[in-house]
């Protein structure tokens, strides 16, 4: 995979404030801003252009802890008035436009449909769109242009912390920019009925759909620090059961979708129902996860 030069600009010099993102040689432009700065967001030229956008809001009860609306508009500044009246869940907006304004309404309609479909398939957020927009009819060349544009969005959006359309592997979408996948790692415990598979995706450790995990997290600890850690693992497991990501049958749970974790140890603990040294207990054909992680070191 070739490197990508991404330029981030903190408009007010404040992390988490209004931010723009571009990739060298790409015609796209992404503007992100908190709702608390919405007046400044709407005053920018990007908010007056044709484009697509995400409305994102934290919600502990939502899939992945986030609710998301995806739309298309000729001017987000004008569209905001509608959302102000009937959509109150969001606290962040991400506006996607083209610097050379070469895309027309059909291009953006096609992109909107693709983004909604990808977000629903990725199952990382609760997509609150009432309807799934139909793909616009474009020429073969126009479709190629939009898909190339989308391939770059798959790189830029996660950098901005937007994982709504992020998939474990994107080779079918953007083979030119997809990273080589890691091997499949396996975690087993016959007594507990655990047989899980996982793969590294960027900075995420993703446990794969179909993996068998414990049906309930019941371990307890003696030390206060251990109890706090166990409470966190239990809460993550309970959340995955509640949102349907883990389907429980008897004492066994089965993942219904790919689930991303911040580390192999957290993934292993949630799967096993106890603390887990993920660098040792996740294994592949040539050894442990830790040995794979240190590949290439002398």
C-alpha positions, -999 to +999 in steps of 0.1 A: +000+000+000+013+034-009+014+062+017-011+089+018-005+126+026-035+138+046-036+175+055-056+183+086-062+219+096-076+230+130-095+261+119-095+276+154-064+259+166-085+237+190-085+199+190-121+187+185-132+221+170-138+229+133-114+208+112-108+204+075-092+174+059-078+168+024-056+143+006-029+155-018-041+151-054-077+144-043-105+168-053-125+160-022-128+182+009-141+172+044-152+197+070-160+185+105-173+206+134-192+203+167-227+215+170-216+241+195-198+258+166-226+254+141-228+292+134-192+292+123-196+259+103-226+274+084-207+306+076-180+287+057-182+283+019-182+245+022-216+247+038-230+264+007-219+238-018-234+206-032-223+177-011-231+149+013-230+150+051-231+130+083-249+140+115-234+121+144-245+119+181-233+099+211-259+076+224-251+049+250-280+028+238-271+029+201-251+004+181-215+014+186-226+042+210-234+065+180-265+075+161-259+087+125-279+104+098-265+105+063-278+130+037-272+150+005-279+186-001-272+215-024-265+237+006-261+223+042-266+258+054-302+257+041-307+220+050-298+228+086-330+246+092-350+214+085-327+193+108-329+220+135-366+214+137-368+176+136-334+161+144-320+169+178-298+138+185-266+150+168-236+169+183-213+168+153-215+174+116-192+162+088-197+178+054-182+163+023-177+184-008-156+187-039-130+215-042-135+218-080-173+214-077-171+189-106-199+166-091-235+173-099-267+164-080-266+129-096-230+122-084-239+133-048-272+113-049-252+082-059-226+088-031-254+093-005-269+060-014-236+042-012-227+058+022-261+048+037-257+012+024-221+009+036-231+023+071-259-002+074-236-031+063-207-020+086-230-020+116-208+003+136-235+030+142-273+032+144-283+046+110-315+067+117-323+074+080-360+065+076-354+054+040-325+041+020-320+064-010-319+047-044-287+047-065-288+074-091-284+064-127-249+075-138-228+066-167-200+040-163-174+068-163-194+088-136-197+057-114-160+052-116-154+088-106-176+085-075-162+051-065-127+066-067-139+095-046-154+071-021-121+052-018-104+083-005-133+089+020-125+055+035-091+069+044-100+104+055-131+097+076-115+073+102-087+099+106-114+123+117-128+097+140-158+088+118-160+051+115-196+048+103-187+033+069-155+016+079-153-021+070-129-048+081-116-051+046-122-027+017-105-046-011-138-048-030-142-010-027-107+003-031-081-023-041-056+004-049-055+017-014-064-014+007-038-025+032-026-061+033-048-080+058-033-096+089-036-134+094-066-148+111-060-152+149-079-177+169-089-179+206-102-212+220-114-225+253-133-258+249-146-258+285-162-224+281-173-231+245-152-203+231-139-204+196-133-169+182-115-156+152-101-121+147-081-099+124-061-067+127-077-037+108-055-006+112-054+002+149-084-020+156-085-057+166-117-070+150-134-102+162-152-117+133-188-126+128-196-162+137-171-163+165-183-182+196-179-164+229-193-167+265-230-161+268-226-141+300-198-124+317-198-135+354-162-133+366-154-113+398-122-099+412-108-093+447-088-061+442-106-029+435-086-023+403-095-058+391-132-053+399-132-020+379-116-038+349-140-067+351-170-042+354-157-026+321-155-060+303-189-070+316-204-037+305-190-042+270-203-078+268-237-068+281-239-039+255-231-063+227-258-087+238-283-058+242-277-045+207-279-079+191-242-081+182-240-113+204-268-137+200-270-159+232-280-196+229-278-213+263-244-205+278-228-197+244-228-164+225-223-160+188-212-128+171-237-117+145-213-091+130-176-081+131-169-062+163-138-040+167-119-036+199-090-014+209-067-043+218-064-081+216-065-083+254-099-065+256-113-086+228-101-118+245-115-108+279-149-100+265-149-133+245-136-155+274-155-141+303-122-135+322-090-115+320-069-124+290-033-117+279-042-112+242-007-111+230-003-148+241-038-163+240-047-152+204-027-175+181-022-181+144-005-208+124+030-195+131+027-186+168+011-160+190-003-126+183+026-111+201+051-129+179+032-117+148+032-081+162+070-082+165+075-097+130+105-081+113+123-072+145+158-087+149 
